[in-house]
Amino acid sequence: MKSLTLTLIFLATVCVSSAFAEPITLTFSELTPRFAHGVSIGGVSFGFSINGAASPDAIYNSTAAGNTRFIRGSALEGSVDGALTLNFTQATSVLSFGVALDSFNTLAPGFTVRLFDSSLNLIGTYNVTTVSTLSFTEGFFQYGGVPVARAVITFSSAIAGGRFALDNLTFNAIPEPASLLLLGSGVAGLIGLGRRRSSQRKS
């Protein structure tokens, strides 16, 4: 009986840990260079638009930005005149990334992030100051809280015609309520099976 209980606890632990995904970090070297608009990878889909129209002026796996504090090697690089949209397959409770902009100035804000929940209701708007370096102005965005289904990133109008680079996109997919319900049913079923077998052995 004891070994059966331990087995059930082990199986339940495995099921629960597998339901909560580890954080995923995209370094933008996962694919060969291509237009970012329409790319789907690792649980996130990218959209890029200028004046509301889909645009090819953002590249997944571009090395144009070089290396900065927050940008290392490959990055998602594009026009600051556009808006970058991230749609997550499953809502994420954490989100972070670095951004470098084609400017020598400290910008407040350098970029703005709008976050939306699964019903596409606005969670919040976050303005991020970018700090001047020798070759770029850059900043880091980090969020933890209400699960996010969509993020829209726009860039400072002070550098119209310039470029941005985004790197090290980290997010943590969490299971949907239906997945948790299914997981709970499965664990309950395992426990019920164990109890039934135990009572059969006693009779």
JOBEL-V914317 format. One record per residue. N is the residue number from 1. RES is the residue in one small letter. PSI is psi in radians with two decimals (* if undefined). Layout:
n/res/psi
N/RES/PSI
N/RES/PSI
//
This chain:
n/res/psi
1/m/-0.75
2/k/-0.74
3/s/-0.62
4/l/-0.74
5/t/-0.76
6/l/-0.67
7/t/-0.75
8/l/-0.72
9/i/-0.73
10/f/-0.80
11/l/-0.72
12/a/-0.69
13/t/-0.74
14/v/-0.77
15/c/-0.79
16/v/-0.79
17/s/-0.58
18/s/-0.40
19/a/-0.50
20/f/1.83
21/a/2.58
22/e/2.69
23/p/2.47
24/i/2.33
25/t/2.13
26/l/2.22
27/t/0.00
28/f/0.34
29/s/0.10
30/e/-0.44
31/l/2.80
32/t/2.71
33/p/2.38
34/r/2.87
35/f/2.37
36/a/-0.58
37/h/2.14
38/g/-0.11
39/v/2.34
40/s/2.20
41/i/2.39
42/g/0.35
43/g/0.17
44/v/2.48
45/s/2.44
46/f/2.45
47/g/2.51
48/f/2.25
49/s/2.64
50/i/2.18
51/n/0.64
52/g/-0.07
53/a/2.42
54/a/2.42
55/s/2.53
56/p/0.09
57/d/0.73
58/a/2.29
59/i/2.25
60/y/2.23
61/n/1.02
62/s/2.52
63/t/0.27
64/a/-0.52
65/a/-0.29
66/g/-2.63
67/n/2.27
68/t/-2.95
69/r/-0.72
70/f/-0.17
71/i/2.17
72/r/1.91
73/g/-2.12
74/s/2.60
75/a/3.02
76/l/2.02
77/e/2.42
78/g/-3.00
79/s/2.34
80/v/-0.18
81/d/-0.15
82/g/3.11
83/a/2.26
84/l/2.18
85/t/2.33
86/l/2.09
87/n/2.14
88/f/2.34
89/t/-0.77
90/q/2.47
91/a/2.49
92/t/2.39
93/s/-0.20
94/v/2.63
95/l/2.32
96/s/2.69
97/f/2.79
98/g/2.61
99/v/2.36
100/a/2.47
101/l/2.62
102/d/1.22
103/s/2.70
104/f/0.00
105/n/2.59
106/t/2.26
107/l/2.29
108/a/1.68
109/p/2.76
110/g/-0.61
111/f/2.81
112/t/2.40
113/v/2.17
114/r/2.25
115/l/2.45
116/f/2.59
117/d/-3.01
118/s/-0.39
119/s/0.14
120/l/0.53
121/n/2.45
122/l/2.16
123/i/-0.77
124/g/2.84
125/t/2.23
126/y/2.09
127/n/2.22
128/v/2.15
129/t/2.35
130/t/2.45
131/v/2.37
132/s/2.39
133/t/-2.93
134/l/-0.52
135/s/-0.32
136/f/3.02
137/t/2.35
138/e/2.77
139/g/2.97
140/f/2.33
141/f/2.33
142/q/2.30
143/y/2.53
144/g/2.23
145/g/-2.41
146/v/2.30
147/p/2.38
148/v/2.26
149/a/-0.45
150/r/2.45
151/a/2.35
152/v/2.16
153/i/2.18
154/t/2.83
155/f/2.81
156/s/2.30
157/s/-0.14
158/a/-0.26
159/i/0.81
160/a/2.35
161/g/-0.08
162/g/-2.96
163/r/2.71
164/f/2.77
165/a/2.38
166/l/2.35
167/d/2.87
168/n/1.01
169/l/2.01
170/t/2.30
171/f/2.81
172/n/1.78
173/a/2.38
174/i/2.64
175/p/2.56
176/e/2.77
177/p/-0.65
178/a/-0.65
179/s/-0.69
180/l/-0.68
181/l/-0.75
182/l/-0.73
183/l/-0.80
184/g/-0.70
185/s/-0.71
186/g/-0.77
187/v/-0.75
188/a/-0.67
189/g/-0.72
190/l/-0.75
191/i/-0.73
192/g/-0.70
193/l/-0.72
194/g/-0.73
195/r/-0.68
196/r/-0.76
197/r/-0.67
198/s/-0.74
199/s/-0.55
200/q/-0.63
201/r/-0.60
202/k/-0.56
203/s/*
//
